[in-house]
Amino acid sequence: MPLPSKAATGGSGQADIWVARPSGEQRRLTHTPSVDETEPAFSPNGNLIVYTSRRHGYDSDVWIMRA
């Protein structure tokens, strides 16, 4: 199972959700300019990733995507 992690990218310090495999391969799962995606976690079965994002204002919302 890949390991979820967050990484700041670009000069703005924006945080995106990435997955890192044991082989060292990394893949960016989110890329929303000017929006931070943070606090990633896998669902118990490993099929989904849940994370927070402030896409719609100042309060963080919970988002879900396929892993």
C-alpha positions as CSV (number, residue, x, y, z in Angstrom):
1,M,0.0,0.0,0.0
2,P,1.4,3.5,-0.8
3,L,2.1,5.8,2.1
4,P,0.2,9.1,2.1
5,S,2.2,12.3,2.7
6,K,1.9,16.0,2.1
7,A,4.5,18.1,0.4
8,A,4.9,21.8,-0.1
9,T,5.5,22.7,-3.7
10,G,6.4,25.9,-5.5
11,G,7.5,29.2,-4.1
12,S,4.2,29.8,-2.5
13,G,4.5,26.9,0.0
14,Q,1.3,25.3,-1.2
15,A,0.7,21.8,0.2
16,D,-0.5,19.0,-2.0
17,I,-1.3,15.3,-1.3
18,W,1.3,12.8,-2.6
19,V,1.7,9.1,-2.4
20,A,5.1,7.5,-2.0
21,R,5.7,3.8,-2.7
22,P,8.4,1.7,-1.0
23,S,10.3,1.8,-4.3
24,G,10.8,5.6,-3.9
25,E,8.3,6.4,-6.7
26,Q,6.2,9.5,-5.8
27,R,3.0,10.7,-7.4
28,R,1.1,13.9,-6.8
29,L,-2.6,13.3,-6.3
30,T,-3.8,16.9,-5.9
31,H,-2.7,20.2,-7.5
32,T,-5.1,23.0,-6.7
33,P,-3.3,26.3,-7.1
34,S,-3.5,28.7,-4.1
35,V,-5.2,25.9,-2.0
36,D,-3.6,23.7,0.6
37,E,-4.6,20.0,0.9
38,T,-3.4,18.6,4.2
39,E,-3.8,15.8,6.8
40,P,-4.1,12.8,4.4
41,A,-5.0,9.4,5.7
42,F,-6.0,6.1,4.1
43,S,-9.3,4.5,4.8
44,P,-9.1,1.2,6.7
45,N,-9.3,-0.9,3.5
46,G,-6.7,1.3,1.7
47,N,-9.0,2.2,-1.2
48,L,-9.7,5.8,-0.3
49,I,-7.7,8.8,1.0
50,V,-9.4,11.4,3.1
51,Y,-7.9,14.9,3.5
52,T,-8.7,18.5,4.4
53,S,-8.8,21.5,2.2
54,R,-9.9,25.1,2.3
55,R,-11.2,25.4,-1.2
56,H,-14.4,27.2,-0.3
57,G,-13.4,29.9,2.3
58,Y,-11.7,29.9,5.6
59,D,-13.1,26.7,7.1
60,S,-11.5,23.4,6.3
61,D,-13.6,20.8,4.5
62,V,-13.1,17.1,4.5
63,W,-12.5,15.6,1.0
64,I,-12.3,12.0,-0.2
65,M,-10.6,10.5,-3.2
66,R,-9.7,7.1,-4.5
67,A,-6.2,5.9,-3.6
